[in-house]
Amino acid sequence: MNDGNCRSHPPEVFFPSDGVGVTIAQRICATCPVREPCLEYALENRIDHGVWGATSERQRRRILKARREPIEAYASGT
């Protein structure tokens, strides 16, 4: 993502080891012009680590689960 806000920060900012670091990375991402494509890239490629598109690993897992639930309900006929 050549136009991302992350380009002006060291990579380790987006791969924090604590919650405070996640918040800092998310603030940088919040105004990023490529936030949505970045998030979609992380979701499509099942990237497990780091902050992508202003989301934490946990948030991305929830998004993926929410996207799967309607498909699973449709497939089971409910």
PDB file of N, CA, C and O in Angstrom:
ATOM      1  N   MET A   1       0.845  -1.177   0.000  1.00  0.00           N
ATOM      2  CA  MET A   1       0.000   0.000   0.000  1.00  0.00           C
ATOM      3  C   MET A   1       0.895   1.246   0.000  1.00  0.00           C
ATOM      4  O   MET A   1       1.238   1.786   1.052  1.00  0.00           O
ATOM      5  N   ASN A   2       1.250   1.672  -1.169  1.00  0.00           N
ATOM      6  CA  ASN A   2       2.198   2.772  -1.315  1.00  0.00           C
ATOM      7  C   ASN A   2       1.706   4.098  -0.759  1.00  0.00           C
ATOM      8  O   ASN A   2       2.519   4.951  -0.404  1.00  0.00           O
ATOM      9  N   ASP A   3       0.404   4.290  -0.676  1.00  0.00           N
ATOM     10  CA  ASP A   3      -0.143   5.561  -0.200  1.00  0.00           C
ATOM     11  C   ASP A   3      -0.531   5.526   1.272  1.00  0.00           C
ATOM     12  O   ASP A   3      -1.131   6.478   1.771  1.00  0.00           O
ATOM     13  N   GLY A   4      -0.205   4.463   1.964  1.00  0.00           N
ATOM     14  CA  GLY A   4      -0.624   4.298   3.348  1.00  0.00           C
ATOM     15  C   GLY A   4       0.121   5.172   4.334  1.00  0.00           C
ATOM     16  O   GLY A   4       1.295   5.488   4.141  1.00  0.00           O
ATOM     17  N   ASN A   5      -0.574   5.561   5.398  1.00  0.00           N
ATOM     18  CA  ASN A   5       0.056   6.312   6.482  1.00  0.00           C
ATOM     19  C   ASN A   5       1.194   5.521   7.114  1.00  0.00           C
ATOM     20  O   ASN A   5       2.127   6.101   7.670  1.00  0.00           O
ATOM     21  N   CYS A   6       1.116   4.209   7.029  1.00  0.00           N
ATOM     22  CA  CYS A   6       2.118   3.348   7.653  1.00  0.00           C
ATOM     23  C   CYS A   6       3.498   3.518   7.024  1.00  0.00           C
ATOM     24  O   CYS A   6       4.502   3.183   7.652  1.00  0.00           O
ATOM     25  N   ARG A   7       3.564   4.026   5.813  1.00  0.00           N
ATOM     26  CA  ARG A   7       4.840   4.166   5.109  1.00  0.00           C
ATOM     27  C   ARG A   7       5.802   5.096   5.843  1.00  0.00           C
ATOM     28  O   ARG A   7       7.015   4.996   5.660  1.00  0.00           O
ATOM     29  N   SER A   8       5.285   5.988   6.662  1.00  0.00           N
ATOM     30  CA  SER A   8       6.152   6.933   7.374  1.00  0.00           C
ATOM     31  C   SER A   8       6.444   6.496   8.809  1.00  0.00           C
ATOM     32  O   SER A   8       6.917   7.292   9.620  1.00  0.00           O
ATOM     33  N   HIS A   9       6.162   5.233   9.119  1.00  0.00           N
ATOM     34  CA  HIS A   9       6.417   4.694  10.458  1.00  0.00           C
ATOM     35  C   HIS A   9       7.160   3.369  10.335  1.00  0.00           C
ATOM     36  O   HIS A   9       7.021   2.669   9.333  1.00  0.00           O
ATOM     37  N   PRO A  10       7.947   3.023  11.352  1.00  0.00           N
ATOM     38  CA  PRO A  10       8.630   1.724  11.302  1.00  0.00           C
ATOM     39  C   PRO A  10       7.625   0.572  11.393  1.00  0.00           C
ATOM     40  O   PRO A  10       6.608   0.702  12.074  1.00  0.00           O
ATOM     41  N   PRO A  11       7.887  -0.542  10.726  1.00  0.00           N
ATOM     42  CA  PRO A  11       6.953  -1.676  10.723  1.00  0.00           C
ATOM     43  C   PRO A  11       6.570  -2.173  12.114  1.00  0.00           C
ATOM     44  O   PRO A  11       5.442  -2.617  12.326  1.00  0.00           O
ATOM     45  N   GLU A  12       7.498  -2.101  13.055  1.00  0.00           N
ATOM     46  CA  GLU A  12       7.196  -2.627  14.395  1.00  0.00           C
ATOM     47  C   GLU A  12       6.051  -1.891  15.075  1.00  0.00           C
ATOM     48  O   GLU A  12       5.446  -2.426  16.003  1.00  0.00           O
ATOM     49  N   VAL A  13       5.741  -0.674  14.634  1.00  0.00           N
ATOM     50  CA  VAL A  13       4.595   0.063  15.184  1.00  0.00           C
ATOM     51  C   VAL A  13       3.306  -0.715  14.927  1.00  0.00           C
ATOM     52  O   VAL A  13       2.386  -0.680  15.744  1.00  0.00           O
ATOM     53  N   PHE A  14       3.238  -1.411  13.803  1.00  0.00           N
ATOM     54  CA  PHE A  14       2.018  -2.109  13.410  1.00  0.00           C
ATOM     55  C   PHE A  14       2.003  -3.584  13.814  1.00  0.00           C
ATOM     56  O   PHE A  14       1.081  -4.329  13.480  1.00  0.00           O
ATOM     57  N   PHE A  15       3.041  -3.983  14.535  1.00  0.00           N
ATOM     58  CA  PHE A  15       3.118  -5.349  15.062  1.00  0.00           C
ATOM     59  C   PHE A  15       3.458  -5.273  16.546  1.00  0.00           C
ATOM     60  O   PHE A  15       4.484  -5.794  16.983  1.00  0.00           O
ATOM     61  N   PRO A  16       2.581  -4.612  17.327  1.00  0.00           N
ATOM     62  CA  PRO A  16       2.848  -4.383  18.750  1.00  0.00           C
ATOM     63  C   PRO A  16       2.677  -5.650  19.582  1.00  0.00           C
ATOM     64  O   PRO A  16       2.032  -6.616  19.173  1.00  0.00           O
ATOM     65  N   SER A  17       3.280  -5.603  20.759  1.00  0.00           N
ATOM     66  CA  SER A  17       3.164  -6.748  21.670  1.00  0.00           C
ATOM     67  C   SER A  17       2.175  -6.479  22.794  1.00  0.00           C
ATOM     68  O   SER A  17       1.984  -7.330  23.662  1.00  0.00           O
ATOM     69  N   ASP A  18       1.547  -5.313  22.791  1.00  0.00           N
ATOM     70  CA  ASP A  18       0.583  -5.002  23.852  1.00  0.00           C
ATOM     71  C   ASP A  18      -0.576  -4.169  23.308  1.00  0.00           C
ATOM     72  O   ASP A  18      -0.540  -3.679  22.180  1.00  0.00           O
ATOM     73  N   GLY A  19      -1.590  -4.027  24.131  1.00  0.00           N
ATOM     74  CA  GLY A  19      -2.780  -3.285  23.736  1.00  0.00           C
ATOM     75  C   GLY A  19      -2.533  -1.815  23.482  1.00  0.00           C
ATOM     76  O   GLY A  19      -3.181  -1.213  22.626  1.00  0.00           O
ATOM     77  N   VAL A  20      -1.598  -1.226  24.219  1.00  0.00           N
ATOM     78  CA  VAL A  20      -1.288   0.186  24.020  1.00  0.00           C
ATOM     79  C   VAL A  20      -0.728   0.391  22.616  1.00  0.00           C
ATOM     80  O   VAL A  20      -1.076   1.353  21.933  1.00  0.00           O
ATOM     81  N   GLY A  21       0.131  -0.511  22.201  1.00  0.00           N
ATOM     82  CA  GLY A  21       0.700  -0.433  20.863  1.00  0.00           C
ATOM     83  C   GLY A  21      -0.359  -0.563  19.787  1.00  0.00           C
ATOM     84  O   GLY A  21      -0.283   0.101  18.753  1.00  0.00           O
ATOM     85  N   VAL A  22      -1.340  -1.406  20.020  1.00  0.00           N
ATOM     86  CA  VAL A  22      -2.441  -1.574  19.064  1.00  0.00           C
ATOM     87  C   VAL A  22      -3.189  -0.256  18.910  1.00  0.00           C
ATOM     88  O   VAL A  22      -3.508   0.150  17.792  1.00  0.00           O
ATOM     89  N   THR A  23      -3.466   0.401  20.003  1.00  0.00           N
ATOM     90  CA  THR A  23      -4.186   1.677  19.967  1.00  0.00           C
ATOM     91  C   THR A  23      -3.409   2.724  19.180  1.00  0.00           C
ATOM     92  O   THR A  23      -3.994   3.479  18.404  1.00  0.00           O
ATOM     93  N   ILE A  24      -2.106   2.771  19.374  1.00  0.00           N
ATOM     94  CA  ILE A  24      -1.273   3.736  18.641  1.00  0.00           C
ATOM     95  C   ILE A  24      -1.348   3.455  17.144  1.00  0.00           C
ATOM     96  O   ILE A  24      -1.541   4.371  16.345  1.00  0.00           O
ATOM     97  N   ALA A  25      -1.198   2.202  16.770  1.00  0.00           N
ATOM     98  CA  ALA A  25      -1.260   1.832  15.353  1.00  0.00           C
ATOM     99  C   ALA A  25      -2.635   2.149  14.770  1.00  0.00           C
ATOM    100  O   ALA A  25      -2.737   2.640  13.645  1.00  0.00           O
ATOM    101  N   GLN A  26      -3.683   1.870  15.527  1.00  0.00           N
ATOM    102  CA  GLN A  26      -5.036   2.143  15.038  1.00  0.00           C
ATOM    103  C   GLN A  26      -5.265   3.637  14.817  1.00  0.00           C
ATOM    104  O   GLN A  26      -5.978   4.025  13.893  1.00  0.00           O
ATOM    105  N   ARG A  27      -4.671   4.462  15.650  1.00  0.00           N
ATOM    106  CA  ARG A  27      -4.803   5.917  15.466  1.00  0.00           C
ATOM    107  C   ARG A  27      -4.136   6.362  14.170  1.00  0.00           C
ATOM    108  O   ARG A  27      -4.653   7.228  13.464  1.00  0.00           O
ATOM    109  N   ILE A  28      -2.994   5.771  13.863  1.00  0.00           N
ATOM    110  CA  ILE A  28      -2.304   6.096  12.614  1.00  0.00           C
ATOM    111  C   ILE A  28      -3.162   5.671  11.425  1.00  0.00           C
ATOM    112  O   ILE A  28      -3.266   6.393  10.433  1.00  0.00           O
ATOM    113  N   CYS A  29      -3.765   4.509  11.533  1.00  0.00           N
ATOM    114  CA  CYS A  29      -4.591   3.967  10.444  1.00  0.00           C
ATOM    115  C   CYS A  29      -5.910   4.716  10.265  1.00  0.00           C
ATOM    116  O   CYS A  29      -6.468   4.730   9.168  1.00  0.00           O
ATOM    117  N   ALA A  30      -6.404   5.328  11.315  1.00  0.00           N
ATOM    118  CA  ALA A  30      -7.753   5.905  11.298  1.00  0.00           C
ATOM    119  C   ALA A  30      -7.976   6.888  10.157  1.00  0.00           C
ATOM    120  O   ALA A  30      -9.074   6.944   9.603  1.00  0.00           O
ATOM    121  N   THR A  31      -6.973   7.650   9.799  1.00  0.00           N
ATOM    122  CA  THR A  31      -7.124   8.650   8.736  1.00  0.00           C
ATOM    123  C   THR A  31      -6.436   8.231   7.436  1.00  0.00           C
ATOM    124  O   THR A  31      -6.254   9.051   6.537  1.00  0.00           O
ATOM    125  N   CYS A  32      -6.067   6.998   7.342  1.00  0.00           N
ATOM    126  CA  CYS A  32      -5.319   6.507   6.182  1.00  0.00           C
ATOM    127  C   CYS A  32      -6.211   6.419   4.939  1.00  0.00           C
ATOM    128  O   CYS A  32      -7.337   5.929   5.020  1.00  0.00           O
ATOM    129  N   PRO A  33      -5.717   6.889   3.796  1.00  0.00           N
ATOM    130  CA  PRO A  33      -6.522   6.834   2.579  1.00  0.00           C
ATOM    131  C   PRO A  33      -6.708   5.419   2.020  1.00  0.00           C
ATOM    132  O   PRO A  33      -7.579   5.199   1.178  1.00  0.00           O
ATOM    133  N   VAL A  34      -5.904   4.467   2.477  1.00  0.00           N
ATOM    134  CA  VAL A  34      -6.035   3.088   1.978  1.00  0.00           C
ATOM    135  C   VAL A  34      -6.454   2.121   3.088  1.00  0.00           C
ATOM    136  O   VAL A  34      -6.189   0.921   3.014  1.00  0.00           O
ATOM    137  N   ARG A  35      -7.102   2.656   4.101  1.00  0.00           N
ATOM    138  CA  ARG A  35      -7.498   1.824   5.244  1.00  0.00           C
ATOM    139  C   ARG A  35      -8.387   0.660   4.822  1.00  0.00           C
ATOM    140  O   ARG A  35      -8.135  -0.475   5.225  1.00  0.00           O
ATOM    141  N   GLU A  36      -9.403   0.910   4.033  1.00  0.00           N
ATOM    142  CA  GLU A  36     -10.327  -0.164   3.638  1.00  0.00           C
ATOM    143  C   GLU A  36      -9.665  -1.220   2.758  1.00  0.00           C
ATOM    144  O   GLU A  36      -9.839  -2.409   3.027  1.00  0.00           O
ATOM    145  N   PRO A  37      -8.911  -0.843   1.714  1.00  0.00           N
ATOM    146  CA  PRO A  37      -8.230  -1.887   0.929  1.00  0.00           C
ATOM    147  C   PRO A  37      -7.214  -2.667   1.763  1.00  0.00           C
ATOM    148  O   PRO A  37      -7.012  -3.862   1.543  1.00  0.00           O
ATOM    149  N   CYS A  38      -6.586  -2.002   2.702  1.00  0.00           N
ATOM    150  CA  CYS A  38      -5.629  -2.659   3.590  1.00  0.00           C
ATOM    151  C   CYS A  38      -6.338  -3.719   4.436  1.00  0.00           C
ATOM    152  O   CYS A  38      -5.850  -4.841   4.571  1.00  0.00           O
ATOM    153  N   LEU A  39      -7.473  -3.362   4.997  1.00  0.00           N
ATOM    154  CA  LEU A  39      -8.253  -4.307   5.794  1.00  0.00           C
ATOM    155  C   LEU A  39      -8.701  -5.483   4.934  1.00  0.00           C
ATOM    156  O   LEU A  39      -8.580  -6.636   5.349  1.00  0.00           O
ATOM    157  N   GLU A  40      -9.212  -5.205   3.753  1.00  0.00           N
ATOM    158  CA  GLU A  40      -9.664  -6.291   2.873  1.00  0.00           C
ATOM    159  C   GLU A  40      -8.514  -7.220   2.507  1.00  0.00           C
ATOM    160  O   GLU A  40      -8.696  -8.435   2.436  1.00  0.00           O
ATOM    161  N   TYR A  41      -7.341  -6.660   2.276  1.00  0.00           N
ATOM    162  CA  TYR A  41      -6.160  -7.470   1.968  1.00  0.00           C
ATOM    163  C   TYR A  41      -5.866  -8.422   3.127  1.00  0.00           C
ATOM    164  O   TYR A  41      -5.633  -9.613   2.921  1.00  0.00           O
ATOM    165  N   ALA A  42      -5.881  -7.886   4.340  1.00  0.00           N
ATOM    166  CA  ALA A  42      -5.608  -8.711   5.520  1.00  0.00           C
ATOM    167  C   ALA A  42      -6.662  -9.797   5.695  1.00  0.00           C
ATOM    168  O   ALA A  42      -6.331 -10.929   6.049  1.00  0.00           O
ATOM    169  N   LEU A  43      -7.922  -9.466   5.453  1.00  0.00           N
ATOM    170  CA  LEU A  43      -8.997 -10.448   5.595  1.00  0.00           C
ATOM    171  C   LEU A  43      -8.902 -11.532   4.525  1.00  0.00           C
ATOM    172  O   LEU A  43      -9.009 -12.720   4.830  1.00  0.00           O
ATOM    173  N   GLU A  44      -8.704 -11.130   3.287  1.00  0.00           N
ATOM    174  CA  GLU A  44      -8.636 -12.089   2.186  1.00  0.00           C
ATOM    175  C   GLU A  44      -7.454 -13.041   2.319  1.00  0.00           C
ATOM    176  O   GLU A  44      -7.529 -14.203   1.917  1.00  0.00           O
ATOM    177  N   ASN A  45      -6.357 -12.533   2.889  1.00  0.00           N
ATOM    178  CA  ASN A  45      -5.146 -13.336   3.017  1.00  0.00           C
ATOM    179  C   ASN A  45      -4.986 -13.953   4.400  1.00  0.00           C
ATOM    180  O   ASN A  45      -3.962 -14.561   4.710  1.00  0.00           O
ATOM    181  N   ARG A  46      -6.025 -13.785   5.232  1.00  0.00           N
ATOM    182  CA  ARG A  46      -6.041 -14.369   6.580  1.00  0.00           C
ATOM    183  C   ARG A  46      -4.767 -14.032   7.373  1.00  0.00           C
ATOM    184  O   ARG A  46      -4.151 -14.901   7.990  1.00  0.00           O
ATOM    185  N   ILE A  47      -4.395 -12.753   7.336  1.00  0.00           N
ATOM    186  CA  ILE A  47      -3.209 -12.309   8.061  1.00  0.00           C
ATOM    187  C   ILE A  47      -3.547 -12.259   9.540  1.00  0.00           C
ATOM    188  O   ILE A  47      -4.465 -11.558   9.965  1.00  0.00           O
ATOM    189  N   ASP A  48      -2.792 -13.011  10.306  1.00  0.00           N
ATOM    190  CA  ASP A  48      -3.088 -13.182  11.727  1.00  0.00           C
ATOM    191  C   ASP A  48      -2.419 -12.160  12.638  1.00  0.00           C
ATOM    192  O   ASP A  48      -2.892 -11.933  13.752  1.00  0.00           O
ATOM    193  N   HIS A  49      -1.347 -11.548  12.197  1.00  0.00           N
ATOM    194  CA  HIS A  49      -0.564 -10.705  13.097  1.00  0.00           C
ATOM    195  C   HIS A  49      -0.587  -9.245  12.668  1.00  0.00           C
ATOM    196  O   HIS A  49      -0.649  -8.922  11.482  1.00  0.00           O
ATOM    197  N   GLY A  50      -0.535  -8.381  13.664  1.00  0.00           N
ATOM    198  CA  GLY A  50      -0.410  -6.964  13.404  1.00  0.00           C
ATOM    199  C   GLY A  50      -1.726  -6.234  13.237  1.00  0.00           C
ATOM    200  O   GLY A  50      -2.808  -6.821  13.251  1.00  0.00           O
ATOM    201  N   VAL A  51      -1.587  -4.929  13.078  1.00  0.00           N
ATOM    202  CA  VAL A  51      -2.729  -4.041  12.854  1.00  0.00           C
ATOM    203  C   VAL A  51      -2.785  -3.751  11.357  1.00  0.00           C
ATOM    204  O   VAL A  51      -1.816  -3.269  10.770  1.00  0.00           O
ATOM    205  N   TRP A  52      -3.911  -4.044  10.761  1.00  0.00           N
ATOM    206  CA  TRP A  52      -4.139  -3.826   9.329  1.00  0.00           C
ATOM    207  C   TRP A  52      -5.486  -3.130   9.175  1.00  0.00           C
ATOM    208  O   TRP A  52      -6.485  -3.569   9.746  1.00  0.00           O
ATOM    209  N   GLY A  53      -5.514  -2.049   8.407  1.00  0.00           N
ATOM    210  CA  GLY A  53      -6.779  -1.352   8.189  1.00  0.00           C
ATOM    211  C   GLY A  53      -7.433  -0.903   9.479  1.00  0.00           C
ATOM    212  O   GLY A  53      -8.659  -0.915   9.597  1.00  0.00           O
ATOM    213  N   ALA A  54      -6.627  -0.510  10.438  1.00  0.00           N
ATOM    214  CA  ALA A  54      -7.091  -0.025  11.747  1.00  0.00           C
ATOM    215  C   ALA A  54      -7.772  -1.097  12.590  1.00  0.00           C
ATOM    216  O   ALA A  54      -8.540  -0.770  13.495  1.00  0.00           O
ATOM    217  N   THR A  55      -7.502  -2.375  12.308  1.00  0.00           N
ATOM    218  CA  THR A  55      -8.105  -3.447  13.102  1.00  0.00           C
ATOM    219  C   THR A  55      -7.038  -4.322  13.743  1.00  0.00           C
ATOM    220  O   THR A  55      -5.963  -4.543  13.184  1.00  0.00           O
ATOM    221  N   SER A  56      -7.362  -4.806  14.914  1.00  0.00           N
ATOM    222  CA  SER A  56      -6.487  -5.750  15.606  1.00  0.00           C
ATOM    223  C   SER A  56      -6.751  -7.159  15.092  1.00  0.00           C
ATOM    224  O   SER A  56      -7.694  -7.393  14.336  1.00  0.00           O
ATOM    225  N   GLU A  57      -5.920  -8.074  15.507  1.00  0.00           N
ATOM    226  CA  GLU A  57      -6.109  -9.480  15.137  1.00  0.00           C
ATOM    227  C   GLU A  57      -7.491  -9.966  15.582  1.00  0.00           C
ATOM    228  O   GLU A  57      -8.195 -10.628  14.820  1.00  0.00           O
ATOM    229  N   ARG A  58      -7.867  -9.640  16.797  1.00  0.00           N
ATOM    230  CA  ARG A  58      -9.161 -10.061  17.340  1.00  0.00           C
ATOM    231  C   ARG A  58     -10.318  -9.476  16.533  1.00  0.00           C
ATOM    232  O   ARG A  58     -11.285 -10.175  16.231  1.00  0.00           O
ATOM    233  N   GLN A  59     -10.219  -8.212  16.191  1.00  0.00           N
ATOM    234  CA  GLN A  59     -11.280  -7.577  15.409  1.00  0.00           C
ATOM    235  C   GLN A  59     -11.429  -8.235  14.034  1.00  0.00           C
ATOM    236  O   GLN A  59     -12.547  -8.421  13.553  1.00  0.00           O
ATOM    237  N   ARG A  60     -10.312  -8.585  13.408  1.00  0.00           N
ATOM    238  CA  ARG A  60     -10.397  -9.242  12.097  1.00  0.00           C
ATOM    239  C   ARG A  60     -11.020 -10.624  12.211  1.00  0.00           C
ATOM    240  O   ARG A  60     -11.771 -11.035  11.326  1.00  0.00           O
ATOM    241  N   ARG A  61     -10.723 -11.342  13.276  1.00  0.00           N
ATOM    242  CA  ARG A  61     -11.359 -12.656  13.473  1.00  0.00           C
ATOM    243  C   ARG A  61     -12.870 -12.495  13.582  1.00  0.00           C
ATOM    244  O   ARG A  61     -13.624 -13.289  13.019  1.00  0.00           O
ATOM    245  N   ARG A  62     -13.312 -11.475  14.302  1.00  0.00           N
ATOM    246  CA  ARG A  62     -14.754 -11.225  14.445  1.00  0.00           C
ATOM    247  C   ARG A  62     -15.397 -10.868  13.107  1.00  0.00           C
ATOM    248  O   ARG A  62     -16.498 -11.326  12.804  1.00  0.00           O
ATOM    249  N   ILE A  63     -14.720 -10.064  12.321  1.00  0.00           N
ATOM    250  CA  ILE A  63     -15.249  -9.690  11.004  1.00  0.00           C
ATOM    251  C   ILE A  63     -15.394 -10.928  10.131  1.00  0.00           C
ATOM    252  O   ILE A  63     -16.425 -11.119   9.486  1.00  0.00           O
ATOM    253  N   LEU A  64     -14.371 -11.766  10.109  1.00  0.00           N
ATOM    254  CA  LEU A  64     -14.434 -12.984   9.297  1.00  0.00           C
ATOM    255  C   LEU A  64     -15.553 -13.903   9.762  1.00  0.00           C
ATOM    256  O   LEU A  64     -16.253 -14.501   8.946  1.00  0.00           O
ATOM    257  N   LYS A  65     -15.721 -14.013  11.073  1.00  0.00           N
ATOM    258  CA  LYS A  65     -16.789 -14.859  11.605  1.00  0.00           C
ATOM    259  C   LYS A  65     -18.152 -14.307  11.197  1.00  0.00           C
ATOM    260  O   LYS A  65     -19.035 -15.061  10.789  1.00  0.00           O
ATOM    261  N   ALA A  66     -18.320 -13.002  11.307  1.00  0.00           N
ATOM    262  CA  ALA A  66     -19.596 -12.378  10.941  1.00  0.00           C
ATOM    263  C   ALA A  66     -19.894 -12.556   9.454  1.00  0.00           C
ATOM    264  O   ALA A  66     -21.053 -12.697   9.066  1.00  0.00           O
ATOM    265  N   ARG A  67     -18.877 -12.550   8.640  1.00  0.00           N
ATOM    266  CA  ARG A  67     -19.081 -12.750   7.203  1.00  0.00           C
ATOM    267  C   ARG A  67     -19.453 -14.193   6.890  1.00  0.00           C
ATOM    268  O   ARG A  67     -20.207 -14.449   5.951  1.00  0.00           O
ATOM    269  N   ARG A  68     -18.937 -15.126   7.661  1.00  0.00           N
ATOM    270  CA  ARG A  68     -19.221 -16.544   7.429  1.00  0.00           C
ATOM    271  C   ARG A  68     -20.612 -16.935   7.890  1.00  0.00           C
ATOM    272  O   ARG A  68     -21.247 -17.777   7.254  1.00  0.00           O
ATOM    273  N   GLU A  69     -21.106 -16.358   8.967  1.00  0.00           N
ATOM    274  CA  GLU A  69     -22.380 -16.781   9.558  1.00  0.00           C
ATOM    275  C   GLU A  69     -23.556 -16.712   8.589  1.00  0.00           C
ATOM    276  O   GLU A  69     -24.319 -17.676   8.524  1.00  0.00           O
ATOM    277  N   PRO A  70     -23.749 -15.632   7.830  1.00  0.00           N
ATOM    278  CA  PRO A  70     -24.878 -15.622   6.885  1.00  0.00           C
ATOM    279  C   PRO A  70     -24.739 -16.699   5.803  1.00  0.00           C
ATOM    280  O   PRO A  70     -25.736 -17.287   5.384  1.00  0.00           O
ATOM    281  N   ILE A  71     -23.536 -16.953   5.360  1.00  0.00           N
ATOM    282  CA  ILE A  71     -23.304 -17.981   4.339  1.00  0.00           C
ATOM    283  C   ILE A  71     -23.632 -19.355   4.899  1.00  0.00           C
ATOM    284  O   ILE A  71     -24.277 -20.165   4.233  1.00  0.00           O
ATOM    285  N   GLU A  72     -23.186 -19.618   6.127  1.00  0.00           N
ATOM    286  CA  GLU A  72     -23.456 -20.910   6.757  1.00  0.00           C
ATOM    287  C   GLU A  72     -24.949 -21.090   7.005  1.00  0.00           C
ATOM    288  O   GLU A  72     -25.476 -22.189   6.829  1.00  0.00           O
ATOM    289  N   ALA A  73     -25.637 -20.023   7.413  1.00  0.00           N
ATOM    290  CA  ALA A  73     -27.082 -20.109   7.649  1.00  0.00           C
ATOM    291  C   ALA A  73     -27.813 -20.393   6.340  1.00  0.00           C
ATOM    292  O   ALA A  73     -28.747 -21.194   6.315  1.00  0.00           O
ATOM    293  N   TYR A  74     -27.405 -19.755   5.273  1.00  0.00           N
ATOM    294  CA  TYR A  74     -28.027 -19.979   3.969  1.00  0.00           C
ATOM    295  C   TYR A  74     -27.793 -21.417   3.512  1.00  0.00           C
ATOM    296  O   TYR A  74     -28.702 -22.074   3.004  1.00  0.00           O
ATOM    297  N   ALA A  75     -26.572 -21.893   3.697  1.00  0.00           N
ATOM    298  CA  ALA A  75     -26.234 -23.252   3.265  1.00  0.00           C
ATOM    299  C   ALA A  75     -27.015 -24.309   4.038  1.00  0.00           C
ATOM    300  O   ALA A  75     -27.340 -25.367   3.499  1.00  0.00           O
ATOM    301  N   SER A  76     -27.316 -24.019   5.310  1.00  0.00           N
ATOM    302  CA  SER A  76     -28.047 -24.994   6.116  1.00  0.00           C
ATOM    303  C   SER A  76     -29.566 -24.830   5.982  1.00  0.00           C
ATOM    304  O   SER A  76     -30.329 -25.627   6.529  1.00  0.00           O
ATOM    305  N   GLY A  77     -29.997 -23.800   5.258  1.00  0.00           N
ATOM    306  CA  GLY A  77     -31.424 -23.605   5.028  1.00  0.00           C
ATOM    307  C   GLY A  77     -32.150 -22.880   6.135  1.00  0.00           C
ATOM    308  O   GLY A  77     -33.379 -22.930   6.191  1.00  0.00           O
ATOM    309  N   THR A  78     -31.428 -22.198   7.030  1.00  0.00           N
ATOM    310  CA  THR A  78     -32.085 -21.457   8.111  1.00  0.00           C
ATOM    311  C   THR A  78     -32.146 -19.990   7.819  1.00  0.00           C
ATOM    312  O   THR A  78     -32.667 -19.221   8.626  1.00  0.00           O
TER     313      THR A  78
END
